[in-house]
Amino acid sequence: MSASFQQLANFIWSVADLLRGPYRPPQYERVMLPLTVLRRFDAVLAPTKQAVLARYETLKGKEPTVVDRVLNEVAKDEKGIPLGFHNHSQLDFQKLKGDPDNIGQHLARYIDGFSENIRKIFDRFDFEQEITKLEESNRLYQVVAQFAEIDLHPRKVDNITMGLVFEDLIRRFNEAANETAGDHFTPREVIQLMVNLLLEPDTSVLTQAGVIVTICDPACGTGGMLAEAQNWIRGHNEQATVKVFGQDYNPRSYAVAASDLLIKGHKDGQVVLGNTLTDDPFPDQRFDYLLANPPFGVDWKAEKKTIDRWPNFRGYSGKLPRINDGALLFLLYMMSKFQDYQPGNRDKPGSRTAIVFNGSPLFTGGAGSGESEIRRWIIERDQLEAIVALPEQMFYNTGIGTFIWVVSNRKAAHRRGKIQLIDARERYTPMKRSLGDKRRYLDQAALDAVTREHGAFANSKTSRVFDNTDFGYRRITVLRPLRLRFEITDEARERFLNTCPELYDALQAVQDELGSEPLLDWNQAWDAVQQVFKTLPDDVEGWAKSAKGTSQKKIFRDCFTVVDPDAVPVIAKRHKKGDVSVSSELFPQQTLPALGATEMYALLGLYADGKALVEYESDPALKDAENIPLKEDIVSYFLREVRPYVADAWIDREALDEQDGGIGKIGYEINFNRVFFQYQPPRPLETIDRELAEVEKRILELLREVTQ
């Protein structure tokens, strides 16, 4: 940073002290940023001001759009290039300073004299309200007079320096408002890391003469990410043409970002006010680079009705995420803005994006959920390049862990089919003074280290490279047999007869036949019960053949059976051996181990019983699920990880038939903790006992001081 830049930024910052009283520090930016913009425009328009006023006199009575179009061409910079905006008011900052008594009225008239594009920005600043408040507190003239003393003419302060000044003010004001800054302001070092990860791999291209780069931030806030990306490219190539595009939902943030664009002289770029999830201001445009920090856990209930009417969401036709977290929708939007990619074709250069998420998009949702399906869609298209885990307590309004995702449709050849995970969670430096929840930051050494690690694309303690399929799994349902013990107790009799008193004689006959001792084989017990009922009158025997009888049958079993792990499994049905295939039909994509037919049948809960196959009823309480890595076949995994621990378990074949080739639902998740977990052995018991003894000793000493 140059001395002149720092001095100018410090001076403007010092003017904010005049607002103390009517405004709290977090509110200073409501006045200071709009006035900085006005003073810059005033200085930029000064050389052609008289020409604009003269031409305006000849256009009175014309349509406002015509007046704007003509005067925007008359207002020029020092190189004679039209600025794209103008002011046709007779006033300027020096004249405003010369009439203290009418300062509020004149300032409002001065703003009304701008072209429509500037007025729209100031409407979003809601600056008329601030003029009234400043005038009522006798601060307006003092502040305007101070700004009139600042020389922001382009001959003294060029666009680059002015842009840096404006960025510095935005950063300072946002940090001062640390209780809300996280809603629209990303810490500078996080942005720098995102830009490094996004642009460093393309250094050789971005440093070429005459290169034209397009950058988009669909949740741009005050424009910090766009500004940092521009600064990186400008620092590596002063001849590069950078066109920036942004969108934000917050009117004041939009106004700041749009002003920053004009201050820097970017006529080809555009910042738009709107909802990224439902409104696309750039429907026909694609971008070289995209980056964003969308709101964490954003609720998209209000947008759901609109989105549900679409045939797909930005080209993605799969299941969408939960209604209370639409963060992944921003990534889908960004990916829809990718340029087509074809190696060696300049017209299809591809795109790269970096986005900040909390931990939720990494692992929330099981197989088949919206989040998992989006992860699957991205990874199976081989577009997830890397994820960097950041330290906790990095943001101003949250202390949770955050992650930078790098996504691209033009991975380098050595990265294809691979995903890199980088753990930067311990690379922080503590801050001397916290700003809201922000207590840590990444210093330059940490930024450089992570950037180099990304470029090296190698395995280390904090960097791991995986195949895409390492994060995929198949989810199967594991069942175990229901085991019921049959026993007629007094309590069970009373419960049954309270519901079915008409079956008193039938129950007595069953008890006479089977007795009151517990029976561990419900199958045999039920056969015996059925035989007893056949000897009873017809009106009782028909109990199992009518709707009422079916209900009575269920009540009978519920009353006289309890789950007992020592009981024999309950048989649900019997099959002929030729009726069920256990190879190509149920495992079409698997390489099955060399198992006999009987073993394969048992794997699916079908057990040989003479010439038949017995299928047991499953116990709902013992139902479980297993996530099997895509690289493993289901059968081998089941035999190794499940069967040795629960010998009576089997794979639910109905769940296998549901989707994804007939072998379970496919899901994707990325678990950083599991990847980078390092086992820490517990401390010796002797050490813990010694520390506890010391604590007890101190407690006793303190109690002694109190009681003596």
C-alpha angles and dihedrals in degrees: 000000000000121000092241091052092049093046092050093048091047092050094051089046090052091055087066088073087076088068095060109124105027089047134041116225093258088058098051093093090065088072106023100052096049091046092049088053092048094049092049092049089047091055095043092051095045098091093058098028095109092047090052092049092049093049091046091060089060093050101052111132094026124121111281091236090055092047091050094048094050098042093045086062093047094053105079139172124239091276091057094252116140112253096213093233137058146178120228096183118116088227131091133167094277092053091045089054090051096062110051095168095061100031096124096048093044094048091053090049091048091055090047088058093067124099117269095261091059094043090054089056093050091047086061091048086057084217097162088070090053091049090056093047093048092048093050090052093046092241102109099083093045093052095044091047090053091051091049088062093058113094106215096161112144090240089064101029115030123204094263094053092043090052091052091049092051092047090050092052092049090051094048095048093046092050090049088054091051094150090069103017095103090065092070110000128076118198111261096238091054089053091048091053092048091050091048092051091046101044109023094078088057097047093119091056098040093053094057118113115262096012115161117208130189120201129184134191110185092190096037101157106184092347101260096141094048090049094049092048090051091049092052093051093043090050091055099036123017090185095058119112111223121193115190129196129186146168133196137176096214112085096211094046089049091051092052093048093046090049091050089054093053094043090057092049096244103156095163095055128079138202117196134194112229151093110290094203095058107016123061109190092181103048096155099036131096125191138215094220135016130185134170148160103212119191113282114248093358114187112230098185092117091055097043096087091056095043093048090062092059120093088228140350109259092320096318111112100179132099116304127228127264117294093245097058120042098162092118090056088068090055091050089052091050092049090052086062094057117124114240111263130221120157112249094008112117091196090059104043099153126222144252131211137189122197135176118230136168117236096276099085090054099065114353114125129031128245111313095020122124094253093049092046091052091049088049092049092052097043098043088052086055093236103125105095106169145341124208120200111217127205119268120255093039098124130069100237104028136043096200124120117268136198136207114219118201112201127179141165090208106055116177113261094254091052098052113121090010137102124200123211119196122192110209095155094115098041096088131119118217115244119237090225124021121232106210105301092344108106101146139050140183113248123211093266091056092047091051092047094053092045091052091046090053091049094047092056093199138129117263140139091287101025127062130179119207139178114252091245092057088081096048127089142172116235115216130179117237118205134191128197124267109241116199131187115208118216134154108217129171091250092050091048092053092048092049096046092048086063101032108026091158089070096060094113092044092052091048090053091051091050091049089053101042102025126214099284117113116262118205096201111071091180093062092040092054093048087054092048090052091051091052092051091052089062092054127088117289095252089060096039091059092063093102095048102056132064089252090047092053089055091048091051091054092047090050092054094043092052101044103037135068130183111264122176089211093056126101115264115265113247114228100181145331128240135193110247093239093055096074129053118202102186124047095011100056102022105035096154100038132096100226122212119243100275129154121246092255092053092047092050090050089052087066096042096264113127126192115248108170108297093343136074117232119215116200127215111250124236109237091206091059097046111127141165135227128204106214118195114247090237092063129069116240097235097052091046092049093049091049104038105027115022097058090058101038108026095184095054124115139181116261102241093193089062090048090059095054104088150315097067096320096289108100135290116303119226138172130211136160115217111190094180092056093047097049100029113136117193114237112197114227117258117261114274090235090061093048092048091050092051092048090051090052091050092049089050092053091047091052091049091052092048090050090054090052097047098042 
